[in-house]
Amino acid sequence: MSNKTGTAGADTSSQQPASSTGNQVPKFSIERLRQNCLELFGVTSSTYDGAVHKLEGEFTVEQMKSHIKKWQGATVCPAKKEVK
């Protein structure tokens, strides 16, 4: 029997328990989110690895999705002005 939910294969064993208000969103480790990065975020594992480089902690799917979109839109390095 599997511990996966119906939404993109999220493992319930790493979910945080719901609060008494019932509106807490589960957080997952970076490694756990990587296992389903193509389905969850539409990016390959290499793109995911670049986006999460130096990140630590646990994130909701929406937090990570937002972080990846921001990372994809970032400028790698500013264009150099030609000096004459």
Order of alpha helices (4+ residues) and beta strands (2+ residues): beta-alpha-alpha-alpha-beta-alpha
